[in-house]
Amino acid sequence: MPRKPHIERHFTASDTVRDLVLGMADGLTVPFALAAGLSGAAAGSRVVVIAGIAEIAAGAIAMGLGGYLAARGDADHYAAERRREQREVAELAAREEEEVAQIFARYGLSRAECEPILAGFRRNPEAWVDFMMRFELGLETPEPGRALRSALTIGGAYVLGGLVPLIPYMLTTSTRTALLASSACTLAALAVFGAVKSRFTGIGMGRGAVQTVLVGGLASATAYVLARLIGG
């Protein structure tokens, strides 16, 4: 009976997931902590909604800009290091060959066993540079448009997450009722988000949900207690 071909499935969108996690996690926890804190200080639902929307707008812009600058900085750093490696391959080939041999020595290959690889690199300097960028410096080629995509992903996820704890305050004038509903909605959203995130990060769904709920719950509880103490 013929065997089925082996197909490896690896998740490769780690940067996008990281941006979603960053934006959604902060979007769920920070506005919720703000709303809980204002509720603890006996603020009305209208005040909570206005302050929450202002915080979501500011937070989404700030985090999106932070994501853009981080990705742009990574791309600039990669470009500068690649130019340096290109110069070294062209001007200091003997030293670079020794560095290649040292890299392969970590995998048990001798200098003689590396010689065919070095010969191939001499014929193809750009492949040589690619190898050094990845295995010497640990740098991957940045994706085109990564900076803008990162900014939009983080900012959009922050807005979506931030609206969850505010919706109950938009639907009722009772701050206590809104706080209870907001707590339930946000904790449920954190649990779902943590479980979905775990599918991409490789940990158990239950563990991912519990971790996310604990972090978000701790942040909001701290803000609520501080506001109560200050208001009292």
N, C-alpha and C positions, 0 to 999 in steps of 0.2 A: 504494500500500500504506500503510495507516494506521500512523503511528508509535506506538510504545509510550509510554505516559505516563512522564515522567521522575519518578522517586521518589528523593528524597535520603534517605540514611541517615546519621545522625550519632549518635555515641555520647554519651549524656547522663548516664550514671551515674558521672561522674568522681570524685565524693566517695566513693562506695562503693568504687570501685577503689583510690583512694588509701588508704582505711582497710585494705583487704585487703592491699595491698602493704606498708604499714607494719607491720601485725601479723604477716603471714606471713614477711616478710623478717627481722624481728628474732627471731621465734619459731624460725626455722631456724638463724640464725647465733649468737645469744647462748647458748642451751643447748648447742649444738654446741661453741662456744668453751670453755664451762665444762667440758663433758665431756672435751674434748681436753686442756685444762689440767690437770684432775685426773688424767687418765691419764698425762700427762707427769710428774706428781708422784708416780707409783706408787700412787695410791689404788685400792682395790678396786672391783669393779663395783657392789657394794651401796652404797658411799659415793657413787659417781657418780650412781646412780639416785636416791637420797634427796636429794642436793644438787640434782640436775637438776629433780626434781618441785617442790621448794621454790622454785627459781628460776622455774619456769614459772608457778606460782601467783602469786608476788609480781610477776613481770613482767607477767602478763596483767592483774592488778588495777591495777597502776601505769599501764600503757599505756592500758587501758580508761578509767580515771579521767582520764588526760591528754586522751584523745580527747573525753570528755564535756565537760570544762571548756573545751577549745578551741572546740568547737561551740557550747556555751552562751555563751561569750564573743563569738563571731561574731554570734550572734542578738541579744545584748544591745547590741552595737555598732551593728548594723543598725537596731534599734528606736530607739536614741538619735539616730542620724543622720537617720532618717526624721522623727522629731518636729521636729528642727531645720529640715529642708527644708520641712515643712508650715508652720511658722511664717514662714519666709522667703517662701514663695509667697504667703501671706496678707498679710504686712506689708511685704514689700520686693519687690513684683511687678516693678517697673521694673528693679531690679538683676538679678533672676532671668531676665527676658527678655533682658537683655544677655548673660548667661551662656549662655543657649540659643543666641543668635546666634553667640557665639564658638565654641561646639561645632560648629555647622553650618558655620562659616567654614573649619574644618579640612578639610571635604569640598568646599570650593569654592562654597558657597552664600552669596549676599549677604543683607543684612538684609531687603531687599524680598522676596526669594524665601522667607524664613523667616516672613513675616507670616501667611500662612494657617495655618501650624503653630502660631504663637503664639496666633492667634485660637482655634484648637481647644483649646489648653491653658488659655486663660482660661475656656472653657466647662466644662472638665473638670480641676479642680485636682489630683485624685488621679492622673490620667494624667501630669500635669505633674511631680508628685513622683516617680512611677515613673521617668520619663525622667531626671530629675536624679540619682536614686539610682544608676542604671546608667551613664549616660554622663558625668556630672560626677564622681561619687565612685567608680565602678567596683564597686559593691556589688550583689550579686544577692539576691533574696528568699530567706531561709533556708527549707528544707523543714521542715514540722511534724514533730516527733519526731526531728529530725536528731541531737541530742545523745545520746539513749539508743541510737539505732541505731548511731551511730559507736562508742560504748563497747562494745556487744556485738559488733560486727564486728571491731574491733581485738583485743579480748580473746579472742574465739573463734578468730580466725586465729592469734594468738600460741600458744594452747594446741595447736592442730592442728600448727603448724609445729614447736613445741618437742618434741612426742612423737617425731618422726621420728628425731633423733639418739640418743634414749634407748632406743628399742626394742631395739637389739642388746645393750645392757648388761643389759636385763631377761632376755635369752635365753641368756646365757653368763656364766660366772664368769671367763673369761679376758679381762683388760683389754685386752691387745694385740689379740686377735681382735675384741673388741667395738669397739675404736677403728678398726680397718681397715674393719669392716662399717659402723660409724656414718659414717665418712668417705665411703664409697661411696654410702650411702643419702642422706646429706645433700647431697652434691654433685649426685647425680641429681635429688633433689627441687628443689634450687636451679635446675638447668638447666631442668626442666619448668616450674617456677614462672616463671622469667624468660621462657621462650618464650611461655607463656600470657599473661603480663602484656603482652608486646610486641604482642599482637593488639589490645589495648585502647589502647595508647599510640601506636601507629602506626609503631614502629620494626621492623626486621627480626627475625624469630624467633631467628635465629642470634645476632645482636648482643645481643638481650635476654638470651638464655641465658648467653652468655659474660660479660656485664657482671655478672649476678647471681652467677655462680659465682666470679668473681674477687673480688668484695667479700666473699662469705661465706668463701671459702678464705683470704683474707688475714686476716680476723678470727680464725678458728680457728687458723691457723698461728702468728699472733702470740701468742695465749694459750698454745698448746702450748710454744713456745720459751721464753716467760717462766717458765712453771711448771717446765720442765726446768732452767733456769738457777737459779731460786730453790731448787728441790729439791736440785740438785747442790751 
